[in-house]
Amino acid sequence: MVQTPPQPATETLLLKLPKKLGLYVTPEQFAALAASNQDLRLERTARGELIVNPPTGWETGKRNSRISGEVYLWWRNTGELGEIFDSSTGFILPNQATRSPDASWVSQARWDALTPEQKGTFANLCPNFVVELRSASDSLNSLQEKMREYMENGADLGWLIDPQNKTVEIYRQGLEVEQLENPQELSGEEILPGFVLNLPQVWG
């Protein structure tokens, strides 16, 4: 008897979307897409629009690993305060957007306040500290909008690092955005006490 091979659970579809045309998904559909496309960084806006971020180039990957490495060293050397996450981690913000900062830290109090269900696949919270690293293909305006979204949803401190122009925008809760031109270092201030990021290591 000839056996029919089972049909694959997923189907590959090559689809090009015009920039003016958005693709909208529910939270449940987004979770299924993320599980089936783990090689992509997927995000979902508060309106439900799907954002597909392809793998980064080597320059952005190198810079991001250095930033995440410095955050890890600070976390380890200060007694492992709170929880740290890399760029592959998604968070469901209070406005229901699912976002993935390039690096992030969550205080122990904020993390412990979550139920097991709220932690789920994507934790239902906004990190206290977020970093966005601009790559060559990133629109500065879209990243600035994303940083404002983090702050509106509970972040305390955020850095938008632009290696192309060697600038940094610092976002603080309740304060105006501060822009720095070619800074040598960034301070974690009272949010990440003792943390200092050396910028020449990131630019290089």
N, C-alpha and C positions, 0 to 999 in steps of 0.2 A: 504494500500500500504506500502510495506517495504521500509524504507528509508536507503540509504547507508551512513554511517558516513563519514564526510569529511576527506580527507587525510591530515595528519599533514604537516605543512609548512616546517618542518625540519626533518631530519632523522639521528638517532644515528648510528655511524659506529665505531666499535672497530678496530683500525688499529695500528699495531706496525711497525715502520719504522726502518730499519737498520741505524746505525749511519752514514754510508757513503752515504746514500740515502737522498737527500733533497727534500722537498716539496715546490714548488714555486707557488706563487700566485700574481695576479695583485693587485694594490692598491684598486680597486673596490671589488675584491674578499676578500681582507683582511678586508675591512670595513664591509662586510656582515658577515664574520666569527666572527669578534669581537662583532657585534651586537647580534649574536646568541649564543655566548659563554661568557657571561659577568662574569661568575665565574672563568674564566681563564685569565691570563695576557699574551696576545699575542703580539709578536713583529714581525717585518718584516725587513730583512736586505736590504741594498742598492741593492743587486742582486735579491731581491724578495723572498728569502728563508723565510719560515714561522718558527717562533720559538714559542713553546708552553711552558709557565712557569706555572707549577701547583701551587695550593695554598701553601703558606709558612707554615713551622712548627711553633710551638708556640714560640720558642726562637727567630727566625728571626722576627716574627710578633711583639713580645714584644720590641725588639731592634729598629725595624723600627718605631713603634709608638712613642717611646721616641725621636728619631731623628726628626720626623715630628712635634711632639709636641713642641720641642725647636725652630724649624724654625717658627712655628706659633706664639709662644710667642714673638719672636724677631720681626716678621712682625707686630703684633698687637701693641707692645710697641713702635715701631718706626714710627707710623703714617700710617701703612698699605701701605708701599712702594711697588709698583709693584704688582705682583701676585704670590701666592705660590700654589704648587700642590702636591698631594700625589702619592703613588706608582701605583695607578690605572690609571693614566693619560698618554695617548700616545701623542707623538709629531712626526710630519712628518718633518724630518731633511732636510736641503737643498740637501743632496745626495739621498733623497727619501726613506731612511730607516724610519721605524716607531719604535720609542724607548720609553720605559717607565722607567725613573729613579725612584729610591726609594723615593727620595724627590727632589724638584726643585723649583727654583725661576726665574721669568722673570721680567726684568726691565719694568717700566711703558712705557718708550719710545719704547722698542721693542714690547710690547704688543699692544700699541696704533697704531703702524705702520701697523698692520694687518687689512685687509678688513674683513667684516663679512664672506665672502666666505672662506678666508684663516683661520679664526678661526674654522669654520666648526665643525665636530665631533672631529677631531684631529688637533690641531693648527699647522699651517705650520711654524714652527720655531724651533730653538734649544734654550733651556733655558740658561740664563746667568750663573746659578749655578746649579750643579747636584751632587747628592750623589748616590753611589751604595754601598749597604751593602751585603757583601758576606755571603751566607748561606752554610750549610754543603755540599749541592749538587752542588754548583757553581764551575766551573773551574776558577781558578785565571787568566789564560791566556785569556779566553774569556771575562772576566770583564775588563782586561787591554786593550784589543782590543776595547771594547765598550767605555771606557774612552777616548782613543785616537780618536775615531770617534766623540765623543762629541766636543772635542777640535778642531778637523779639521772642524767642522761644525758651530763653532761660540761660544762655551761656553767659559766663562772667568775664571771660577774656578770650580774644581771638586775634590771630595773626594771619594776615594775607601777605604772603611772601612772593615777590615778583623778581625772579632772578634776571629776567631780560633787561629790566631797567634799574636793578639793584635798589628797589624801594620796598618798604614794608608799611602796611597800614595796620594800626593797632586799634582794635575794637574793644571798648570797655563798657560795661553795663551802666547806662544812664549818662554817658559822656560822649562828647564829639569824637569822631574818628581822628586819630593822630597819624600823620604820614611822615615817614623818615626817609631821607635820601642817603643811600649807601651807608647804613649804620654798621658798626662793627660787632655789636652784640644786642641781644634782646633779653629782657628780664621777665621772669615769671611772676614778678611782683608778689602781692600777698596771696594770689591764687595758687601759685606753685612756688612756695618759699625756697629760695636758694637756687632756683633753676636759671641758668644763663645759657643762651644759645649763641655760639660763635658764628657770625654770618659769613666771614671769609671762607670758612669750611663748606658752607652751603653754596656760595657762588662758584667755588672751584670745581 
